[in-house]
Amino acid sequence: MKFILHQGLGYSTVHQIGDYLRSHGAGRHWIERYRGDIFVFASDQADGVILRNEFAGLLDAVNDTETDRTRRR
């Protein structure tokens, strides 16, 4: 599962998300920066659910099948 961090949020938010996942989830996630956007990836289903439920106001899910590379809002 792939999520994009909302514009204007930075690494302190990423650290908060990572700490929460390590404490409450499987902790199987990673963060990548690409062309000014910050992406959070979760390889575990439980972590994906946590990201959708707990951080919905900070992250948007990204559909990997989209080919136009536009941000989803």
C-alpha positions as semicolon CSV with decimal commas, in nm:
position;residue;x (nm);y (nm);z (nm)
1;M;0,000;0,000;0,000
2;K;0,124;0,342;-0,094
3;F;0,031;0,676;0,060
4;I;0,139;1,032;-0,014
5;L;0,195;1,286;0,260
6;H;-0,006;1,609;0,220
7;Q;0,184;1,911;0,094
8;G;0,337;2,127;0,366
9;L;0,398;1,839;0,604
10;G;0,752;1,723;0,659
11;Y;0,978;1,482;0,833
12;S;0,849;1,546;1,185
13;T;0,513;1,413;1,065
14;V;0,685;1,117;0,900
15;H;0,864;1,039;1,227
16;Q;0,535;1,060;1,417
17;I;0,374;0,814;1,173
18;G;0,673;0,579;1,187
19;D;0,681;0,581;1,566
20;Y;0,309;0,504;1,580
21;L;0,345;0,215;1,334
22;R;0,636;0,068;1,530
23;S;0,435;0,089;1,853
24;H;0,094;-0,025;1,730
25;G;0,146;-0,210;1,402
26;A;0,379;-0,456;1,242
27;G;0,632;-0,183;1,170
28;R;0,683;-0,299;0,814
29;H;0,692;0,033;0,634
30;W;0,932;0,261;0,453
31;I;0,941;0,621;0,337
32;E;1,060;0,756;0,003
33;R;1,093;1,107;-0,132
34;Y;1,034;1,156;-0,503
35;R;1,021;1,489;-0,687
36;G;0,927;1,684;-0,378
37;D;0,660;1,441;-0,258
38;I;0,697;1,212;0,042
39;F;0,550;0,862;0,014
40;V;0,483;0,616;0,294
41;F;0,469;0,249;0,196
42;A;0,322;-0,025;0,413
43;S;0,391;-0,387;0,323
44;D;0,172;-0,525;0,599
45;Q;-0,208;-0,512;0,577
46;A;-0,239;-0,410;0,944
47;D;-0,012;-0,111;0,888
48;G;-0,216;-0,009;0,584
49;V;-0,532;-0,011;0,796
50;I;-0,360;0,199;1,062
51;L;-0,248;0,451;0,802
52;R;-0,600;0,474;0,656
53;N;-0,772;0,508;0,995
54;E;-0,531;0,702;1,215
55;F;-0,364;0,928;0,959
56;A;-0,640;0,995;0,705
57;G;-0,601;1,369;0,762
58;L;-0,230;1,357;0,678
59;L;-0,206;1,100;0,400
60;D;-0,384;1,014;0,077
61;A;-0,386;0,662;-0,063
62;V;-0,218;0,633;-0,402
63;N;-0,344;0,389;-0,660
64;D;-0,038;0,234;-0,825
65;T;-0,237;0,166;-1,142
66;E;-0,271;0,538;-1,212
67;T;-0,042;0,636;-1,495
68;D;-0,088;1,012;-1,513
69;R;0,118;1,075;-1,194
70;T;-0,127;1,334;-1,062
71;R;-0,195;1,378;-0,692
72;R;-0,523;1,242;-0,560
73;R;-0,728;1,467;-0,331
